[in-house]
């Protein structure tokens, strides 16, 4: 898959929704390392939406569930500051 095909594929499923959670930004490096090793590049998206929070969106719900086992649950989906 070429880079433009990956970009178009990701944008297609992002428009349809996807499965997402927020994670405290202090854990972003650990989370990114896990995602790069376990999920196809075109099947996830991350964005910084609020200070100290990163939103992770996955194409497949199974990837989200596996991702949420990486860190302690108290760091996921915290209230916005």
Jmol script that loads the backbone (N, CA, C; Angstrom):
load data "model"
ATOM      1  N   UNK A   1       0.852  -1.174   0.000  1.00  0.00           N
ATOM      2  CA  UNK A   1       0.000   0.000   0.000  1.00  0.00           C
ATOM      3  C   UNK A   1       0.898   1.238   0.000  1.00  0.00           C
ATOM      4  N   UNK A   2       0.651   2.144  -0.917  1.00  0.00           N
ATOM      5  CA  UNK A   2       1.453   3.365  -0.996  1.00  0.00           C
ATOM      6  C   UNK A   2       1.031   4.330   0.116  1.00  0.00           C
ATOM      7  N   UNK A   3       1.861   5.327   0.423  1.00  0.00           N
ATOM      8  CA  UNK A   3       1.487   6.292   1.461  1.00  0.00           C
ATOM      9  C   UNK A   3       0.150   6.987   1.191  1.00  0.00           C
ATOM     10  N   UNK A   4      -0.123   7.353  -0.044  1.00  0.00           N
ATOM     11  CA  UNK A   4      -1.391   8.027  -0.333  1.00  0.00           C
ATOM     12  C   UNK A   4      -2.568   7.068  -0.162  1.00  0.00           C
ATOM     13  N   UNK A   5      -2.373   5.807  -0.502  1.00  0.00           N
ATOM     14  CA  UNK A   5      -3.435   4.812  -0.303  1.00  0.00           C
ATOM     15  C   UNK A   5      -3.714   4.610   1.188  1.00  0.00           C
ATOM     16  N   UNK A   6      -2.656   4.587   2.021  1.00  0.00           N
ATOM     17  CA  UNK A   6      -2.835   4.481   3.467  1.00  0.00           C
ATOM     18  C   UNK A   6      -3.605   5.686   4.001  1.00  0.00           C
ATOM     19  N   UNK A   7      -3.237   6.875   3.530  1.00  0.00           N
ATOM     20  CA  UNK A   7      -3.900   8.111   3.950  1.00  0.00           C
ATOM     21  C   UNK A   7      -5.387   8.076   3.588  1.00  0.00           C
ATOM     22  N   UNK A   8      -5.697   7.702   2.357  1.00  0.00           N
ATOM     23  CA  UNK A   8      -7.088   7.651   1.905  1.00  0.00           C
ATOM     24  C   UNK A   8      -7.875   6.573   2.650  1.00  0.00           C
ATOM     25  N   UNK A   9      -7.260   5.435   2.880  1.00  0.00           N
ATOM     26  CA  UNK A   9      -7.911   4.346   3.609  1.00  0.00           C
ATOM     27  C   UNK A   9      -8.255   4.795   5.034  1.00  0.00           C
ATOM     28  N   UNK A  10      -7.282   5.420   5.714  1.00  0.00           N
ATOM     29  CA  UNK A  10      -7.490   5.890   7.083  1.00  0.00           C
ATOM     30  C   UNK A  10      -8.605   6.934   7.125  1.00  0.00           C
ATOM     31  N   UNK A  11      -8.573   7.872   6.208  1.00  0.00           N
ATOM     32  CA  UNK A  11      -9.613   8.910   6.199  1.00  0.00           C
ATOM     33  C   UNK A  11     -10.993   8.328   5.940  1.00  0.00           C
ATOM     34  N   UNK A  12     -11.079   7.284   5.139  1.00  0.00           N
ATOM     35  CA  UNK A  12     -12.367   6.646   4.840  1.00  0.00           C
ATOM     36  C   UNK A  12     -12.988   6.069   6.112  1.00  0.00           C
ATOM     37  N   UNK A  13     -12.218   5.273   6.877  1.00  0.00           N
ATOM     38  CA  UNK A  13     -12.828   4.680   8.064  1.00  0.00           C
ATOM     39  C   UNK A  13     -12.976   5.701   9.196  1.00  0.00           C
ATOM     40  N   UNK A  14     -12.132   6.750   9.239  1.00  0.00           N
ATOM     41  CA  UNK A  14     -12.312   7.792  10.247  1.00  0.00           C
ATOM     42  C   UNK A  14     -13.624   8.549  10.037  1.00  0.00           C
ATOM     43  N   UNK A  15     -13.998   8.780   8.793  1.00  0.00           N
ATOM     44  CA  UNK A  15     -15.280   9.443   8.518  1.00  0.00           C
ATOM     45  C   UNK A  15     -16.451   8.602   9.013  1.00  0.00           C
ATOM     46  N   UNK A  16     -16.301   7.296   8.938  1.00  0.00           N
ATOM     47  CA  UNK A  16     -17.368   6.388   9.368  1.00  0.00           C
ATOM     48  C   UNK A  16     -17.409   6.222  10.881  1.00  0.00           C
ATOM     49  N   UNK A  17     -16.379   6.612  11.580  1.00  0.00           N
ATOM     50  CA  UNK A  17     -16.405   6.530  13.032  1.00  0.00           C
ATOM     51  C   UNK A  17     -15.130   5.983  13.635  1.00  0.00           C
ATOM     52  N   UNK A  18     -15.028   4.685  13.737  1.00  0.00           N
ATOM     53  CA  UNK A  18     -13.893   4.085  14.407  1.00  0.00           C
ATOM     54  C   UNK A  18     -14.175   3.920  15.896  1.00  0.00           C
ATOM     55  N   UNK A  19     -13.195   3.459  16.631  1.00  0.00           N
ATOM     56  CA  UNK A  19     -13.324   3.195  18.067  1.00  0.00           C
ATOM     57  C   UNK A  19     -12.202   3.966  18.763  1.00  0.00           C
ATOM     58  N   UNK A  20     -12.568   4.807  19.746  1.00  0.00           N
ATOM     59  CA  UNK A  20     -11.539   5.676  20.315  1.00  0.00           C
ATOM     60  C   UNK A  20     -11.575   5.730  21.835  1.00  0.00           C
ATOM     61  N   UNK A  21     -10.466   6.203  22.376  1.00  0.00           N
ATOM     62  CA  UNK A  21     -10.326   6.476  23.799  1.00  0.00           C
ATOM     63  C   UNK A  21      -9.288   7.578  23.947  1.00  0.00           C
ATOM     64  N   UNK A  22      -9.263   8.196  25.116  1.00  0.00           N
ATOM     65  CA  UNK A  22      -8.212   9.168  25.404  1.00  0.00           C
ATOM     66  C   UNK A  22      -7.257   8.554  26.418  1.00  0.00           C
ATOM     67  N   UNK A  23      -6.016   8.995  26.354  1.00  0.00           N
ATOM     68  CA  UNK A  23      -4.978   8.490  27.244  1.00  0.00           C
ATOM     69  C   UNK A  23      -4.135   9.672  27.701  1.00  0.00           C
ATOM     70  N   UNK A  24      -3.705   9.645  28.936  1.00  0.00           N
ATOM     71  CA  UNK A  24      -2.856  10.725  29.460  1.00  0.00           C
ATOM     72  C   UNK A  24      -1.593  10.830  28.613  1.00  0.00           C
ATOM     73  N   UNK A  25      -1.193  12.042  28.289  1.00  0.00           N
ATOM     74  CA  UNK A  25      -0.074  12.262  27.370  1.00  0.00           C
ATOM     75  C   UNK A  25       1.272  11.782  27.914  1.00  0.00           C
ATOM     76  N   UNK A  26       1.420  11.622  29.219  1.00  0.00           N
ATOM     77  CA  UNK A  26       2.678  11.114  29.778  1.00  0.00           C
ATOM     78  C   UNK A  26       2.967   9.685  29.304  1.00  0.00           C
ATOM     79  N   UNK A  27       1.925   8.980  28.902  1.00  0.00           N
ATOM     80  CA  UNK A  27       2.084   7.594  28.480  1.00  0.00           C
ATOM     81  C   UNK A  27       2.097   7.446  26.968  1.00  0.00           C
ATOM     82  N   UNK A  28       2.176   8.547  26.252  1.00  0.00           N
ATOM     83  CA  UNK A  28       2.107   8.511  24.795  1.00  0.00           C
ATOM     84  C   UNK A  28       3.253   7.703  24.174  1.00  0.00           C
ATOM     85  N   UNK A  29       4.463   7.852  24.666  1.00  0.00           N
ATOM     86  CA  UNK A  29       5.597   7.121  24.085  1.00  0.00           C
ATOM     87  C   UNK A  29       5.422   5.613  24.205  1.00  0.00           C
ATOM     88  N   UNK A  30       5.012   5.165  25.388  1.00  0.00           N
ATOM     89  CA  UNK A  30       4.788   3.740  25.609  1.00  0.00           C
ATOM     90  C   UNK A  30       3.647   3.229  24.720  1.00  0.00           C
ATOM     91  N   UNK A  31       2.578   4.004  24.640  1.00  0.00           N
ATOM     92  CA  UNK A  31       1.433   3.621  23.813  1.00  0.00           C
ATOM     93  C   UNK A  31       1.805   3.585  22.337  1.00  0.00           C
ATOM     94  N   UNK A  32       2.540   4.576  21.878  1.00  0.00           N
ATOM     95  CA  UNK A  32       2.930   4.630  20.470  1.00  0.00           C
ATOM     96  C   UNK A  32       3.831   3.449  20.102  1.00  0.00           C
ATOM     97  N   UNK A  33       4.724   3.103  20.991  1.00  0.00           N
ATOM     98  CA  UNK A  33       5.600   1.953  20.762  1.00  0.00           C
ATOM     99  C   UNK A  33       4.770   0.677  20.596  1.00  0.00           C
ATOM    100  N   UNK A  34       3.777   0.500  21.476  1.00  0.00           N
ATOM    101  CA  UNK A  34       2.928  -0.686  21.394  1.00  0.00           C
ATOM    102  C   UNK A  34       2.127  -0.692  20.085  1.00  0.00           C
ATOM    103  N   UNK A  35       1.542   0.437  19.749  1.00  0.00           N
ATOM    104  CA  UNK A  35       0.710   0.524  18.545  1.00  0.00           C
ATOM    105  C   UNK A  35       1.530   0.236  17.294  1.00  0.00           C
ATOM    106  N   UNK A  36       2.713   0.793  17.209  1.00  0.00           N
ATOM    107  CA  UNK A  36       3.557   0.561  16.029  1.00  0.00           C
ATOM    108  C   UNK A  36       3.952  -0.910  15.877  1.00  0.00           C
ATOM    109  N   UNK A  37       4.044  -1.620  16.992  1.00  0.00           N
ATOM    110  CA  UNK A  37       4.410  -3.035  16.938  1.00  0.00           C
ATOM    111  C   UNK A  37       3.224  -3.965  16.726  1.00  0.00           C
ATOM    112  N   UNK A  38       1.999  -3.482  16.985  1.00  0.00           N
ATOM    113  CA  UNK A  38       0.850  -4.388  16.996  1.00  0.00           C
ATOM    114  C   UNK A  38      -0.299  -4.032  16.058  1.00  0.00           C
ATOM    115  N   UNK A  39      -0.288  -2.848  15.482  1.00  0.00           N
ATOM    116  CA  UNK A  39      -1.407  -2.404  14.648  1.00  0.00           C
ATOM    117  C   UNK A  39      -0.863  -1.874  13.319  1.00  0.00           C
ATOM    118  N   UNK A  40      -1.556  -2.160  12.246  1.00  0.00           N
ATOM    119  CA  UNK A  40      -1.166  -1.652  10.933  1.00  0.00           C
ATOM    120  C   UNK A  40      -1.214  -0.124  10.937  1.00  0.00           C
ATOM    121  N   UNK A  41      -0.263   0.544  10.295  1.00  0.00           N
ATOM    122  CA  UNK A  41      -0.211   2.014  10.319  1.00  0.00           C
ATOM    123  C   UNK A  41      -1.487   2.686   9.821  1.00  0.00           C
ATOM    124  N   UNK A  42      -2.169   2.088   8.861  1.00  0.00           N
ATOM    125  CA  UNK A  42      -3.377   2.703   8.331  1.00  0.00           C
ATOM    126  C   UNK A  42      -4.613   2.408   9.180  1.00  0.00           C
ATOM    127  N   UNK A  43      -4.456   1.642  10.265  1.00  0.00           N
ATOM    128  CA  UNK A  43      -5.599   1.242  11.086  1.00  0.00           C
ATOM    129  C   UNK A  43      -5.695   1.970  12.412  1.00  0.00           C
ATOM    130  N   UNK A  44      -4.878   3.005  12.617  1.00  0.00           N
ATOM    131  CA  UNK A  44      -5.005   3.804  13.836  1.00  0.00           C
ATOM    132  C   UNK A  44      -4.705   5.263  13.527  1.00  0.00           C
ATOM    133  N   UNK A  45      -5.158   6.124  14.425  1.00  0.00           N
ATOM    134  CA  UNK A  45      -4.919   7.563  14.297  1.00  0.00           C
ATOM    135  C   UNK A  45      -4.803   8.127  15.707  1.00  0.00           C
ATOM    136  N   UNK A  46      -3.889   9.030  15.910  1.00  0.00           N
ATOM    137  CA  UNK A  46      -3.760   9.691  17.219  1.00  0.00           C
ATOM    138  C   UNK A  46      -3.818  11.187  17.013  1.00  0.00           C
ATOM    139  N   UNK A  47      -4.405  11.874  17.976  1.00  0.00           N
ATOM    140  CA  UNK A  47      -4.484  13.332  17.899  1.00  0.00           C
ATOM    141  C   UNK A  47      -4.490  13.910  19.307  1.00  0.00           C
ATOM    142  N   UNK A  48      -3.831  15.043  19.450  1.00  0.00           N
ATOM    143  CA  UNK A  48      -3.798  15.757  20.717  1.00  0.00           C
ATOM    144  C   UNK A  48      -4.984  16.696  20.724  1.00  0.00           C
ATOM    145  N   UNK A  49      -5.975  16.407  21.568  1.00  0.00           N
ATOM    146  CA  UNK A  49      -7.190  17.203  21.556  1.00  0.00           C
ATOM    147  C   UNK A  49      -7.261  18.174  22.726  1.00  0.00           C
ATOM    148  N   UNK A  50      -6.731  17.810  23.849  1.00  0.00           N
ATOM    149  CA  UNK A  50      -6.726  18.666  25.032  1.00  0.00           C
ATOM    150  C   UNK A  50      -5.342  18.587  25.661  1.00  0.00           C
ATOM    151  N   UNK A  51      -4.982  19.571  26.460  1.00  0.00           N
ATOM    152  CA  UNK A  51      -3.685  19.452  27.140  1.00  0.00           C
ATOM    153  C   UNK A  51      -3.655  18.174  27.980  1.00  0.00           C
ATOM    154  N   UNK A  52      -2.582  17.467  27.879  1.00  0.00           N
ATOM    155  CA  UNK A  52      -2.331  16.244  28.643  1.00  0.00           C
ATOM    156  C   UNK A  52      -3.170  15.057  28.205  1.00  0.00           C
ATOM    157  N   UNK A  53      -3.893  15.147  27.088  1.00  0.00           N
ATOM    158  CA  UNK A  53      -4.681  14.010  26.620  1.00  0.00           C
ATOM    159  C   UNK A  53      -4.463  13.775  25.136  1.00  0.00           C
ATOM    160  N   UNK A  54      -4.290  12.522  24.779  1.00  0.00           N
ATOM    161  CA  UNK A  54      -4.142  12.123  23.387  1.00  0.00           C
ATOM    162  C   UNK A  54      -5.309  11.197  23.051  1.00  0.00           C
ATOM    163  N   UNK A  55      -5.989  11.484  21.967  1.00  0.00           N
ATOM    164  CA  UNK A  55      -7.077  10.618  21.527  1.00  0.00           C
ATOM    165  C   UNK A  55      -6.531   9.604  20.529  1.00  0.00           C
ATOM    166  N   UNK A  56      -6.784   8.347  20.810  1.00  0.00           N
ATOM    167  CA  UNK A  56      -6.368   7.241  19.952  1.00  0.00           C
ATOM    168  C   UNK A  56      -7.621   6.658  19.329  1.00  0.00           C
ATOM    169  N   UNK A  57      -7.642   6.572  18.008  1.00  0.00           N
ATOM    170  CA  UNK A  57      -8.786   6.016  17.292  1.00  0.00           C
ATOM    171  C   UNK A  57      -8.312   4.825  16.466  1.00  0.00           C
ATOM    172  N   UNK A  58      -9.056   3.743  16.565  1.00  0.00           N
ATOM    173  CA  UNK A  58      -8.708   2.508  15.866  1.00  0.00           C
ATOM    174  C   UNK A  58      -9.834   2.101  14.931  1.00  0.00           C
ATOM    175  N   UNK A  59      -9.456   1.490  13.828  1.00  0.00           N
ATOM    176  CA  UNK A  59     -10.444   1.004  12.874  1.00  0.00           C
ATOM    177  C   UNK A  59     -11.236  -0.167  13.466  1.00  0.00           C
ATOM    178  N   UNK A  60     -10.555  -1.060  14.185  1.00  0.00           N
ATOM    179  CA  UNK A  60     -11.175  -2.273  14.714  1.00  0.00           C
ATOM    180  C   UNK A  60     -11.295  -2.200  16.231  1.00  0.00           C
ATOM    181  N   UNK A  61     -12.437  -2.623  16.737  1.00  0.00           N
ATOM    182  CA  UNK A  61     -12.674  -2.598  18.181  1.00  0.00           C
ATOM    183  C   UNK A  61     -11.711  -3.529  18.921  1.00  0.00           C
ATOM    184  N   UNK A  62     -11.329  -4.618  18.319  1.00  0.00           N
ATOM    185  CA  UNK A  62     -10.388  -5.554  18.955  1.00  0.00           C
ATOM    186  C   UNK A  62      -9.039  -4.876  19.212  1.00  0.00           C
ATOM    187  N   UNK A  63      -8.603  -4.023  18.296  1.00  0.00           N
ATOM    188  CA  UNK A  63      -7.350  -3.286  18.501  1.00  0.00           C
ATOM    189  C   UNK A  63      -7.475  -2.325  19.678  1.00  0.00           C
ATOM    190  N   UNK A  64      -8.614  -1.668  19.804  1.00  0.00           N
ATOM    191  CA  UNK A  64      -8.835  -0.756  20.932  1.00  0.00           C
ATOM    192  C   UNK A  64      -8.800  -1.520  22.251  1.00  0.00           C
ATOM    193  N   UNK A  65      -9.471  -2.650  22.310  1.00  0.00           N
ATOM    194  CA  UNK A  65      -9.500  -3.438  23.549  1.00  0.00           C
ATOM    195  C   UNK A  65      -8.102  -3.909  23.932  1.00  0.00           C
ATOM    196  N   UNK A  66      -7.323  -4.369  22.964  1.00  0.00           N
ATOM    197  CA  UNK A  66      -5.952  -4.796  23.249  1.00  0.00           C
ATOM    198  C   UNK A  66      -5.100  -3.609  23.687  1.00  0.00           C
ATOM    199  N   UNK A  67      -5.301  -2.459  23.055  1.00  0.00           N
ATOM    200  CA  UNK A  67      -4.564  -1.247  23.400  1.00  0.00           C
ATOM    201  C   UNK A  67      -4.837  -0.830  24.842  1.00  0.00           C
ATOM    202  N   UNK A  68      -6.085  -0.970  25.280  1.00  0.00           N
ATOM    203  CA  UNK A  68      -6.451  -0.535  26.629  1.00  0.00           C
ATOM    204  C   UNK A  68      -5.908  -1.453  27.716  1.00  0.00           C
ATOM    205  N   UNK A  69      -5.305  -2.565  27.343  1.00  0.00           N
ATOM    206  CA  UNK A  69      -4.648  -3.441  28.313  1.00  0.00           C
ATOM    207  C   UNK A  69      -3.197  -3.039  28.554  1.00  0.00           C
ATOM    208  N   UNK A  70      -2.695  -2.082  27.778  1.00  0.00           N
ATOM    209  CA  UNK A  70      -1.286  -1.686  27.850  1.00  0.00           C
ATOM    210  C   UNK A  70      -0.980  -0.909  29.131  1.00  0.00           C
ATOM    211  N   UNK A  71      -1.849   0.013  29.509  1.00  0.00           N
ATOM    212  CA  UNK A  71      -1.608   0.873  30.675  1.00  0.00           C
ATOM    213  C   UNK A  71      -2.718   0.687  31.706  1.00  0.00           C
ATOM    214  N   UNK A  72      -2.504   1.261  32.869  1.00  0.00           N
ATOM    215  CA  UNK A  72      -3.500   1.177  33.927  1.00  0.00           C
ATOM    216  C   UNK A  72      -4.786   1.873  33.505  1.00  0.00           C
ATOM    217  N   UNK A  73      -5.934   1.303  33.846  1.00  0.00           N
ATOM    218  CA  UNK A  73      -7.220   1.878  33.440  1.00  0.00           C
ATOM    219  C   UNK A  73      -7.452   3.315  33.927  1.00  0.00           C
ATOM    220  N   UNK A  74      -6.834   3.699  35.021  1.00  0.00           N
ATOM    221  CA  UNK A  74      -7.077   5.054  35.539  1.00  0.00           C
ATOM    222  C   UNK A  74      -6.525   6.150  34.626  1.00  0.00           C
ATOM    223  N   UNK A  75      -5.674   5.798  33.662  1.00  0.00           N
ATOM    224  CA  UNK A  75      -5.116   6.787  32.746  1.00  0.00           C
ATOM    225  C   UNK A  75      -5.935   6.960  31.478  1.00  0.00           C
ATOM    226  N   UNK A  76      -6.975   6.140  31.306  1.00  0.00           N
ATOM    227  CA  UNK A  76      -7.827   6.225  30.121  1.00  0.00           C
ATOM    228  C   UNK A  76      -9.067   7.058  30.395  1.00  0.00           C
ATOM    229  N   UNK A  77      -9.509   7.801  29.394  1.00  0.00           N
ATOM    230  CA  UNK A  77     -10.781   8.516  29.415  1.00  0.00           C
ATOM    231  C   UNK A  77     -10.978   9.365  30.676  1.00  0.00           C
ATOM    232  N   UNK A  78      -9.941  10.104  31.052  1.00  0.00           N
ATOM    233  CA  UNK A  78     -10.040  10.985  32.210  1.00  0.00           C
ATOM    234  C   UNK A  78     -10.861  12.215  31.836  1.00  0.00           C
ATOM    235  N   UNK A  79     -11.394  12.884  32.843  1.00  0.00           N
ATOM    236  CA  UNK A  79     -12.147  14.112  32.568  1.00  0.00           C
ATOM    237  C   UNK A  79     -11.220  15.159  31.987  1.00  0.00           C
ATOM    238  N   UNK A  80     -11.766  15.975  31.105  1.00  0.00           N
ATOM    239  CA  UNK A  80     -10.981  17.021  30.464  1.00  0.00           C
ATOM    240  C   UNK A  80     -10.679  18.128  31.465  1.00  0.00           C
ATOM    241  N   UNK A  81      -9.484  18.658  31.363  1.00  0.00           N
ATOM    242  CA  UNK A  81      -9.028  19.704  32.286  1.00  0.00           C
ATOM    243  C   UNK A  81      -9.417  21.058  31.733  1.00  0.00           C
TER     244      UNK A  81
END
end "model"
wireframe off; spacefill off
backbone 0.3
color backbone group
